[in-house]
Amino acid sequence: MHAYGPYGRQLGASPFYQHWLRARELGDVELFDAFCCAAALGAEGKFSATDGQMDLAYGLTIDPPVYGQMMRAYATHLGAKELVSEIGEVRLRSEDGFIDALALSDGAEIAGDLYIDASGPDATIRGKLDRVIEEWSSYLPCDRLLISDRPAGAEASSLDQVRTFNAGWRWEASSPSRRTEGVTYSSRHLADDDANAILDDAERIEIRPGRYSEPWFRNCVAIGDAAVSIEPLEWTNLHLAHSAIDRLVAMMPDTDCSPVELWDYNRQTNAEADRVRDFVMLHYVASHRPDEAFWTDASTRPCPLR
């Protein structure tokens, strides 16, 4: 179980997990989850508001359509203007390669100092500047995602359930308004038609693991899936998007988009994305399933070099 909350208490200068590992080497010891209040509550399907006596944190279950509506309403409340149209052309300035304007399919034109690309893996705007991408397919084996929303059940579980199978993993997450099911798999080890038999009536999304070498380039910055493409194990995608937005606001440049400012933004953003990649990869390389081809392949892949 991955719980929101601390595990054990630090003893002196040493973190708790080091003492737990030593105790496990010396003899029997309770599972690590037994030392986490949040894990114990989750296992029992219970919840407790923080009362000052327990160190509890909370994981949010988000309804994506409602979340998007809230973000849109808040942005327009602050004065943002919304134009609903397709991007027809990204026009570049000849003298420096910066984006000069976006020509929309309805004939309108948008010009600005900074362009934020949140168009998803296609990176509709950022991709017009260059396609220098660091590929992660040699580290992360899954390249397909099936996802489906179902009506909410009688009771929403406080836990997201993740189960492995012979070509990847599948999950189920519940909320009061919906139940989301998904399958993430490797197309080298499972045909798409066979995957449909596991989860029918689902949207298929192709995953190309990797990130832009420079998510912020000239006067365009890619955010979220436009900058980093990674499977949704541990739901790190939304975290990376929020973190990038916070970093962009904190480092907002002048209109010249100084290379020094962009370099530091890219340094911090890429370092965080690489840590997330390594964390997701750990789920595979630490597995012990030698009788299954997918898991043998996943656990023996080379680790990224620093």
Backbone hydrogen bonds, N-H to C=O, Kabsch-Sander energy under -0.5 kcal/mol:
donor,donor_aa,acceptor,acceptor_aa,energy
3,A,1,M,-0.7
5,G,3,A,-1.1
8,G,6,P,-0.6
8,G,35,F,-3.0
11,L,14,S,-1.8
12,G,10,Q,-0.7
14,S,11,L,-1.8
18,Q,15,P,-1.0
19,H,15,P,-0.9
19,H,16,F,-0.6
20,W,16,F,-2.1
21,L,17,Y,-2.4
22,R,18,Q,-1.9
23,A,19,H,-2.4
24,R,20,W,-2.2
25,E,21,L,-1.8
26,L,22,R,-1.6
27,G,23,A,-1.3
34,A,31,L,-1.7
35,F,32,F,-1.8
36,C,33,D,-1.8
40,A,36,C,-2.0
41,L,37,C,-2.4
42,G,38,A,-2.5
43,A,39,A,-2.4
44,E,40,A,-1.1
45,G,42,G,-1.4
46,K,41,L,-2.9
56,L,54,M,-1.2
57,A,4,Y,-1.5
62,I,60,L,-0.6
67,Y,63,D,-3.0
68,G,64,P,-2.7
69,Q,65,P,-2.0
70,M,66,V,-2.3
71,M,67,Y,-2.4
72,R,68,G,-2.4
73,A,69,Q,-2.6
74,Y,70,M,-2.4
75,A,71,M,-2.3
76,T,72,R,-2.5
77,H,73,A,-1.9
78,L,74,Y,-1.4
79,G,76,T,-1.1
80,A,75,A,-2.4
83,L,81,K,-0.5
85,S,83,L,-0.8
88,G,86,E,-0.6
88,G,103,A,-2.4
89,E,103,A,-2.1
91,R,89,E,-0.7
91,R,101,A,-2.5
93,R,98,F,-3.5
97,G,93,R,-2.1
100,D,91,R,-3.1
101,A,91,R,-1.4
102,L,110,I,-3.0
103,A,89,E,-2.7
103,A,101,A,-0.5
104,L,102,L,-0.6
104,L,108,A,-2.9
105,S,86,E,-2.8
107,G,104,L,-1.9
110,I,102,L,-2.6
115,Y,219,N,-2.5
117,D,115,Y,-0.6
117,D,221,V,-2.5
118,A,116,I,-0.8
123,A,120,G,-2.2
127,G,123,A,-2.5
128,K,125,I,-1.7
129,L,126,R,-1.7
130,D,126,R,-1.1
133,I,131,R,-1.2
134,E,211,R,-3.2
135,E,133,I,-0.8
136,W,209,P,-2.7
137,S,209,P,-0.6
139,Y,136,W,-1.9
140,L,136,W,-2.5
143,D,185,Y,-1.6
144,R,185,Y,-1.7
145,L,205,I,-2.1
146,L,183,V,-3.1
147,I,203,E,-1.9
148,S,181,E,-2.7
150,R,179,R,-3.0
152,A,177,S,-0.6
161,Q,172,E,-2.5
163,R,170,R,-3.0
165,F,168,G,-2.2
168,G,165,F,-1.2
169,W,184,T,-2.4
170,R,163,R,-2.9
171,W,182,G,-2.2
172,E,161,Q,-2.2
173,A,180,T,-2.6
175,S,178,R,-2.0
179,R,150,R,-2.3
180,T,173,A,-3.0
181,E,148,S,-2.9
182,G,171,W,-2.1
183,V,146,L,-2.4
184,T,169,W,-3.0
185,Y,144,R,-1.8
186,S,167,A,-1.8
187,S,185,Y,-0.5
189,H,186,S,-1.3
190,L,186,S,-1.2
195,A,191,A,-2.0
196,N,192,D,-2.0
197,A,193,D,-0.9
198,I,194,D,-0.7
198,I,195,A,-1.0
199,L,195,A,-1.7
203,E,147,I,-2.2
205,I,145,L,-3.1
207,I,143,D,-2.3
208,R,206,E,-0.5
210,G,229,S,-2.2
211,R,134,E,-1.6
212,Y,227,A,-2.1
213,S,132,V,-2.4
217,F,215,P,-0.7
217,F,220,C,-2.7
220,C,217,F,-1.7
221,V,115,Y,-2.4
222,A,215,P,-2.5
223,I,117,D,-2.7
226,A,223,I,-1.5
227,A,224,G,-1.8
228,V,224,G,-2.4
229,S,210,G,-3.2
230,I,228,V,-0.5
235,W,232,P,-2.4
236,T,233,L,-0.6
239,H,235,W,-0.6
240,L,236,T,-2.4
241,A,237,N,-1.9
242,H,238,L,-2.6
243,S,239,H,-2.7
244,A,240,L,-2.1
245,I,241,A,-2.1
246,D,242,H,-2.5
247,R,243,S,-2.3
248,L,244,A,-2.5
249,V,245,I,-2.4
250,A,246,D,-2.2
251,M,247,R,-1.7
252,M,249,V,-1.0
257,C,254,D,-1.7
262,L,258,S,-2.2
263,W,259,P,-2.5
264,D,260,V,-1.9
265,Y,261,E,-2.2
266,N,262,L,-2.7
267,R,263,W,-2.3
268,Q,264,D,-2.3
269,T,265,Y,-2.7
270,N,266,N,-2.6
271,A,267,R,-1.9
272,E,268,Q,-2.0
273,A,269,T,-2.3
274,D,270,N,-2.6
275,R,271,A,-1.7
276,V,272,E,-2.1
277,R,273,A,-2.4
278,D,274,D,-2.3
279,F,275,R,-2.2
280,V,276,V,-2.7
281,M,277,R,-2.6
282,L,278,D,-1.7
283,H,279,F,-0.7
283,H,280,V,-1.0
284,Y,281,M,-1.5
285,V,281,M,-2.4
286,A,282,L,-1.7
287,S,284,Y,-1.7
292,E,289,R,-1.6
294,F,166,N,-0.6
296,T,292,E,-2.2
297,D,293,A,-2.5
298,A,294,F,-2.8
299,S,295,W,-2.2
300,T,296,T,-1.0
300,T,297,D,-0.5
301,R,298,A,-0.8
